[in-house]
Amino acid sequence: MRKKVGVNGLRKHYGTKCRRGTKRPKNRKGAGKNIRFCLIQLEDAGLVGTTKFYSQEGATVTMGKALTKKGIMDMDRIAAQTGKKNKGKQ
């Protein structure tokens, strides 16, 4: 749902607490290989693309990944379908 996010941001989101015995738990990041693999598959399907920032000097900086127009349309379609299913159950 966020506009621009990279692999590290997704690792933070999908991470969990690490139990360390008698010490207090700490947050740990999720597995980066799985996230990279999923992002590659979504890019091949055309649902996710890289976002770039163009500076005044002409240099480009990659900012992360974001949904493409096709990805946004698919997400809206799926949300509408699940909304109709959940509304009928109540």
Secondary structure, DSSP 8 states (H G I E B T S, - for coil): --SSB-HHHHHHHH-EEEEETTEEEEEE---HHHHHHHHHHHHHHTSEEEEEEE-TTS-EEEEEEEE-HHHHHHHHHHHHHHHHHHHHH-
